[in-house]
Amino acid sequence: MKLSVAIITFNEDRIIEKTLNSVHDIADEIVIIDSFSSDKTLEICAKFPKAKVIQQKFLGFGKQKNFAIEQCSGNWILFLDADEIPDETAKKAIQKIVSSEKTTFKVYNISFNNIFLGKSLKYGGWGNIKRERLFQKGTGKYSEDIVHEIFLTSENVDLLDGKLNHFTYKDIHHHIDKSNKYTTMMAEKMYQRGKKATVLKIIFSPFYQFIKSYFIRLGFLDGLVGYYAASTAAFYTFLKYKKLHEL
């Protein structure tokens, strides 16, 4: 088996069908680790013959992704979040790599096209994001962080052609809801690492985050959505440190 696509899900019925449609033709199998979704996610996944759904209590993003990797049978793994859809250039590049007898690299980054409330963000730090998403099985694993996990590998990493279209949030309510959950997990992660939040950090870190996103990284060039992204990034920073302070 050449290519396994791995995805972790929880209540992703707004986007999962588009994601599965985008990779069904290039995947030999699609491994979905679902954290007991209560919406139509499982019903949608059942439409796709290559999709294998395993339900697993959420262990934190790092451990959940490593569990998904263990279930993959393919020599290559394309790891996607449920709201990430590769464009045609990326799909062709992936097919070329996995069908090659020998490749120079075993791990590949891919650039993101972050679509935030209907607009592709090019500035504010959003426009130059890259993540390891395609790799040979056995060449790495994710850190066991509850949130904001990273891919750990000793291999040299190349950049894949094309982009991942990242459809971040369906609306502002969805964004704020996810930010609340993520900041709680982030505060727990920092607390476990012995970090502390001083009053000065709670006050000034959000201010600096806004300045960095909106002015230093030119977020204002993305218009009103750029302002919204910078403002909510600052609020995310405030919540993260305030929740850590409570802990």
Contacts in CASP RR format, 6 or more apart in sequence:
PFRMAT RR
TARGET T0000
AUTHOR 0000-0000-0000
METHOD contacts of the structure
MODEL  1
MKLSVAIITFNEDRIIEKTLNSVHDIADEIVIIDSFSSDKTLEICAKFPK
AKVIQQKFLGFGKQKNFAIEQCSGNWILFLDADEIPDETAKKAIQKIVSS
EKTTFKVYNISFNNIFLGKSLKYGGWGNIKRERLFQKGTGKYSEDIVHEI
FLTSENVDLLDGKLNHFTYKDIHHHIDKSNKYTTMMAEKMYQRGKKATVL
KIIFSPFYQFIKSYFIRLGFLDGLVGYYAASTAAFYTFLKYKKLHEL
1 28 0 8 1.000
1 29 0 8 1.000
1 73 0 8 1.000
1 74 0 8 1.000
1 75 0 8 1.000
2 28 0 8 1.000
2 74 0 8 1.000
2 75 0 8 1.000
2 76 0 8 1.000
2 98 0 8 1.000
2 99 0 8 1.000
3 26 0 8 1.000
3 27 0 8 1.000
3 28 0 8 1.000
3 29 0 8 1.000
3 74 0 8 1.000
3 75 0 8 1.000
3 76 0 8 1.000
3 77 0 8 1.000
3 78 0 8 1.000
3 94 0 8 1.000
3 98 0 8 1.000
4 27 0 8 1.000
4 28 0 8 1.000
4 29 0 8 1.000
4 30 0 8 1.000
4 31 0 8 1.000
4 72 0 8 1.000
4 73 0 8 1.000
4 74 0 8 1.000
4 76 0 8 1.000
4 77 0 8 1.000
4 78 0 8 1.000
4 137 0 8 1.000
5 23 0 8 1.000
5 26 0 8 1.000
5 27 0 8 1.000
5 29 0 8 1.000
5 30 0 8 1.000
5 31 0 8 1.000
5 77 0 8 1.000
5 78 0 8 1.000
5 79 0 8 1.000
5 80 0 8 1.000
6 30 0 8 1.000
6 31 0 8 1.000
6 33 0 8 1.000
6 65 0 8 1.000
6 68 0 8 1.000
6 69 0 8 1.000
6 71 0 8 1.000
6 72 0 8 1.000
6 77 0 8 1.000
6 78 0 8 1.000
6 79 0 8 1.000
6 80 0 8 1.000
7 16 0 8 1.000
7 19 0 8 1.000
7 30 0 8 1.000
7 31 0 8 1.000
7 32 0 8 1.000
7 33 0 8 1.000
7 68 0 8 1.000
7 79 0 8 1.000
7 80 0 8 1.000
7 81 0 8 1.000
7 82 0 8 1.000
8 32 0 8 1.000
8 33 0 8 1.000
8 34 0 8 1.000
8 35 0 8 1.000
8 61 0 8 1.000
8 64 0 8 1.000
8 65 0 8 1.000
8 68 0 8 1.000
8 81 0 8 1.000
8 82 0 8 1.000
9 16 0 8 1.000
9 32 0 8 1.000
9 33 0 8 1.000
9 34 0 8 1.000
9 35 0 8 1.000
9 37 0 8 1.000
9 41 0 8 1.000
9 45 0 8 1.000
9 82 0 8 1.000
10 34 0 8 1.000
10 35 0 8 1.000
10 36 0 8 1.000
10 37 0 8 1.000
10 41 0 8 1.000
10 58 0 8 1.000
11 37 0 8 1.000
11 38 0 8 1.000
11 39 0 8 1.000
11 41 0 8 1.000
12 19 0 8 1.000
12 37 0 8 1.000
12 39 0 8 1.000
12 41 0 8 1.000
12 82 0 8 1.000
12 83 0 8 1.000
13 37 0 8 1.000
13 39 0 8 1.000
13 40 0 8 1.000
13 41 0 8 1.000
13 43 0 8 1.000
13 44 0 8 1.000
14 170 0 8 1.000
15 82 0 8 1.000
15 83 0 8 1.000
15 167 0 8 1.000
15 170 0 8 1.000
16 41 0 8 1.000
16 44 0 8 1.000
16 45 0 8 1.000
16 82 0 8 1.000
17 44 0 8 1.000
17 47 0 8 1.000
18 85 0 8 1.000
18 167 0 8 1.000
19 80 0 8 1.000
19 82 0 8 1.000
19 83 0 8 1.000
19 84 0 8 1.000
19 85 0 8 1.000
20 30 0 8 1.000
20 44 0 8 1.000
20 45 0 8 1.000
20 47 0 8 1.000
20 48 0 8 1.000
20 51 0 8 1.000
22 85 0 8 1.000
22 86 0 8 1.000
22 91 0 8 1.000
23 30 0 8 1.000
23 78 0 8 1.000
23 80 0 8 1.000
23 86 0 8 1.000
23 91 0 8 1.000
24 30 0 8 1.000
24 48 0 8 1.000
24 50 0 8 1.000
26 91 0 8 1.000
26 94 0 8 1.000
26 95 0 8 1.000
27 50 0 8 1.000
27 78 0 8 1.000
28 50 0 8 1.000
28 73 0 8 1.000
28 74 0 8 1.000
29 50 0 8 1.000
29 52 0 8 1.000
29 72 0 8 1.000
29 73 0 8 1.000
29 74 0 8 1.000
30 48 0 8 1.000
30 50 0 8 1.000
30 51 0 8 1.000
30 52 0 8 1.000
31 52 0 8 1.000
31 54 0 8 1.000
31 68 0 8 1.000
31 71 0 8 1.000
31 72 0 8 1.000
32 45 0 8 1.000
32 51 0 8 1.000
32 52 0 8 1.000
32 53 0 8 1.000
32 54 0 8 1.000
33 54 0 8 1.000
33 55 0 8 1.000
33 56 0 8 1.000
33 64 0 8 1.000
33 67 0 8 1.000
33 68 0 8 1.000
33 71 0 8 1.000
34 41 0 8 1.000
34 42 0 8 1.000
34 45 0 8 1.000
34 53 0 8 1.000
34 54 0 8 1.000
34 55 0 8 1.000
34 56 0 8 1.000
35 55 0 8 1.000
35 56 0 8 1.000
35 57 0 8 1.000
35 58 0 8 1.000
35 64 0 8 1.000
36 55 0 8 1.000
36 57 0 8 1.000
42 53 0 8 1.000
45 51 0 8 1.000
45 53 0 8 1.000
46 53 0 8 1.000
52 71 0 8 1.000
54 71 0 8 1.000
56 64 0 8 1.000
56 67 0 8 1.000
58 64 0 8 1.000
59 67 0 8 1.000
60 145 0 8 1.000
60 146 0 8 1.000
60 147 0 8 1.000
60 185 0 8 1.000
61 142 0 8 1.000
61 145 0 8 1.000
61 146 0 8 1.000
61 147 0 8 1.000
61 148 0 8 1.000
61 149 0 8 1.000
62 142 0 8 1.000
62 143 0 8 1.000
62 144 0 8 1.000
62 145 0 8 1.000
62 146 0 8 1.000
62 149 0 8 1.000
63 142 0 8 1.000
63 144 0 8 1.000
65 79 0 8 1.000
65 142 0 8 1.000
65 149 0 8 1.000
66 141 0 8 1.000
66 142 0 8 1.000
66 144 0 8 1.000
68 79 0 8 1.000
69 77 0 8 1.000
69 79 0 8 1.000
69 137 0 8 1.000
69 141 0 8 1.000
69 142 0 8 1.000
72 137 0 8 1.000
74 137 0 8 1.000
75 98 0 8 1.000
75 136 0 8 1.000
75 137 0 8 1.000
76 97 0 8 1.000
76 98 0 8 1.000
76 134 0 8 1.000
76 135 0 8 1.000
76 136 0 8 1.000
76 137 0 8 1.000
77 134 0 8 1.000
77 135 0 8 1.000
77 136 0 8 1.000
77 137 0 8 1.000
78 86 0 8 1.000
78 94 0 8 1.000
78 133 0 8 1.000
78 134 0 8 1.000
79 133 0 8 1.000
79 134 0 8 1.000
79 135 0 8 1.000
80 86 0 8 1.000
80 133 0 8 1.000
80 164 0 8 1.000
81 166 0 8 1.000
83 166 0 8 1.000
83 167 0 8 1.000
83 168 0 8 1.000
84 112 0 8 1.000
84 133 0 8 1.000
84 164 0 8 1.000
84 165 0 8 1.000
84 166 0 8 1.000
84 167 0 8 1.000
85 164 0 8 1.000
85 165 0 8 1.000
85 167 0 8 1.000
86 94 0 8 1.000
86 110 0 8 1.000
86 162 0 8 1.000
86 163 0 8 1.000
86 164 0 8 1.000
86 165 0 8 1.000
87 113 0 8 1.000
87 162 0 8 1.000
87 163 0 8 1.000
87 164 0 8 1.000
87 165 0 8 1.000
89 161 0 8 1.000
89 162 0 8 1.000
89 163 0 8 1.000
90 110 0 8 1.000
90 160 0 8 1.000
90 161 0 8 1.000
90 162 0 8 1.000
90 163 0 8 1.000
90 164 0 8 1.000
92 161 0 8 1.000
93 160 0 8 1.000
93 161 0 8 1.000
93 162 0 8 1.000
94 134 0 8 1.000
94 160 0 8 1.000
97 103 0 8 1.000
97 108 0 8 1.000
97 134 0 8 1.000
97 160 0 8 1.000
104 158 0 8 1.000
105 155 0 8 1.000
105 156 0 8 1.000
105 157 0 8 1.000
105 158 0 8 1.000
106 135 0 8 1.000
106 136 0 8 1.000
106 139 0 8 1.000
106 155 0 8 1.000
107 132 0 8 1.000
107 134 0 8 1.000
107 135 0 8 1.000
107 136 0 8 1.000
107 139 0 8 1.000
107 140 0 8 1.000
107 151 0 8 1.000
107 153 0 8 1.000
107 155 0 8 1.000
107 156 0 8 1.000
107 157 0 8 1.000
107 158 0 8 1.000
108 132 0 8 1.000
108 133 0 8 1.000
108 134 0 8 1.000
108 135 0 8 1.000
108 157 0 8 1.000
108 158 0 8 1.000
108 159 0 8 1.000
108 160 0 8 1.000
109 130 0 8 1.000
109 131 0 8 1.000
109 132 0 8 1.000
109 133 0 8 1.000
109 157 0 8 1.000
109 158 0 8 1.000
109 159 0 8 1.000
109 160 0 8 1.000
110 130 0 8 1.000
110 131 0 8 1.000
110 133 0 8 1.000
110 134 0 8 1.000
110 159 0 8 1.000
110 160 0 8 1.000
110 162 0 8 1.000
110 163 0 8 1.000
110 164 0 8 1.000
111 128 0 8 1.000
111 129 0 8 1.000
111 130 0 8 1.000
111 159 0 8 1.000
111 162 0 8 1.000
111 163 0 8 1.000
111 164 0 8 1.000
112 126 0 8 1.000
112 127 0 8 1.000
112 129 0 8 1.000
112 130 0 8 1.000
112 131 0 8 1.000
112 163 0 8 1.000
112 164 0 8 1.000
112 166 0 8 1.000
113 120 0 8 1.000
113 127 0 8 1.000
113 163 0 8 1.000
113 164 0 8 1.000
113 165 0 8 1.000
113 166 0 8 1.000
114 120 0 8 1.000
114 121 0 8 1.000
114 126 0 8 1.000
114 127 0 8 1.000
114 129 0 8 1.000
114 166 0 8 1.000
114 168 0 8 1.000
115 121 0 8 1.000
115 165 0 8 1.000
115 166 0 8 1.000
115 167 0 8 1.000
115 168 0 8 1.000
116 126 0 8 1.000
116 168 0 8 1.000
116 169 0 8 1.000
116 225 0 8 1.000
116 226 0 8 1.000
116 228 0 8 1.000
116 229 0 8 1.000
117 168 0 8 1.000
117 169 0 8 1.000
117 171 0 8 1.000
117 172 0 8 1.000
117 175 0 8 1.000
117 225 0 8 1.000
117 228 0 8 1.000
118 225 0 8 1.000
119 222 0 8 1.000
119 225 0 8 1.000
121 127 0 8 1.000
121 219 0 8 1.000
121 222 0 8 1.000
121 225 0 8 1.000
121 226 0 8 1.000
121 229 0 8 1.000
122 221 0 8 1.000
122 222 0 8 1.000
123 217 0 8 1.000
123 218 0 8 1.000
123 219 0 8 1.000
123 220 0 8 1.000
123 221 0 8 1.000
123 222 0 8 1.000
123 226 0 8 1.000
124 213 0 8 1.000
124 214 0 8 1.000
124 217 0 8 1.000
124 218 0 8 1.000
124 219 0 8 1.000
124 222 0 8 1.000
124 226 0 8 1.000
124 229 0 8 1.000
124 230 0 8 1.000
125 213 0 8 1.000
125 217 0 8 1.000
125 219 0 8 1.000
126 222 0 8 1.000
126 229 0 8 1.000
130 159 0 8 1.000
131 151 0 8 1.000
131 164 0 8 1.000
132 151 0 8 1.000
132 153 0 8 1.000
132 157 0 8 1.000
133 160 0 8 1.000
133 164 0 8 1.000
134 160 0 8 1.000
135 151 0 8 1.000
135 153 0 8 1.000
135 155 0 8 1.000
139 153 0 8 1.000
139 155 0 8 1.000
140 151 0 8 1.000
140 152 0 8 1.000
140 153 0 8 1.000
140 154 0 8 1.000
140 155 0 8 1.000
141 151 0 8 1.000
141 152 0 8 1.000
142 149 0 8 1.000
142 150 0 8 1.000
142 151 0 8 1.000
142 152 0 8 1.000
143 149 0 8 1.000
143 150 0 8 1.000
143 151 0 8 1.000
143 152 0 8 1.000
145 189 0 8 1.000
146 185 0 8 1.000
146 188 0 8 1.000
146 189 0 8 1.000
147 182 0 8 1.000
147 185 0 8 1.000
147 186 0 8 1.000
147 189 0 8 1.000
148 186 0 8 1.000
148 189 0 8 1.000
168 175 0 8 1.000
169 175 0 8 1.000
169 178 0 8 1.000
175 232 0 8 1.000
176 232 0 8 1.000
179 232 0 8 1.000
179 235 0 8 1.000
179 236 0 8 1.000
179 239 0 8 1.000
180 239 0 8 1.000
182 236 0 8 1.000
183 236 0 8 1.000
183 239 0 8 1.000
183 240 0 8 1.000
183 243 0 8 1.000
184 243 0 8 1.000
186 240 0 8 1.000
186 243 0 8 1.000
187 240 0 8 1.000
187 241 0 8 1.000
187 243 0 8 1.000
187 244 0 8 1.000
187 246 0 8 1.000
187 247 0 8 1.000
188 247 0 8 1.000
190 197 0 8 1.000
190 240 0 8 1.000
190 244 0 8 1.000
191 244 0 8 1.000
191 247 0 8 1.000
195 244 0 8 1.000
196 244 0 8 1.000
196 245 0 8 1.000
197 241 0 8 1.000
197 242 0 8 1.000
197 244 0 8 1.000
197 245 0 8 1.000
199 245 0 8 1.000
201 241 0 8 1.000
202 238 0 8 1.000
202 241 0 8 1.000
202 242 0 8 1.000
202 245 0 8 1.000
205 237 0 8 1.000
205 238 0 8 1.000
205 241 0 8 1.000
206 234 0 8 1.000
206 235 0 8 1.000
206 237 0 8 1.000
206 238 0 8 1.000
206 241 0 8 1.000
207 234 0 8 1.000
209 230 0 8 1.000
209 233 0 8 1.000
209 234 0 8 1.000
209 236 0 8 1.000
209 237 0 8 1.000
210 230 0 8 1.000
210 231 0 8 1.000
210 233 0 8 1.000
210 234 0 8 1.000
213 219 0 8 1.000
213 229 0 8 1.000
213 230 0 8 1.000
213 233 0 8 1.000
213 234 0 8 1.000
214 220 0 8 1.000
214 226 0 8 1.000
214 227 0 8 1.000
214 230 0 8 1.000
214 231 0 8 1.000
219 226 0 8 1.000
219 227 0 8 1.000
219 229 0 8 1.000
219 230 0 8 1.000
220 226 0 8 1.000
220 227 0 8 1.000
222 229 0 8 1.000
END
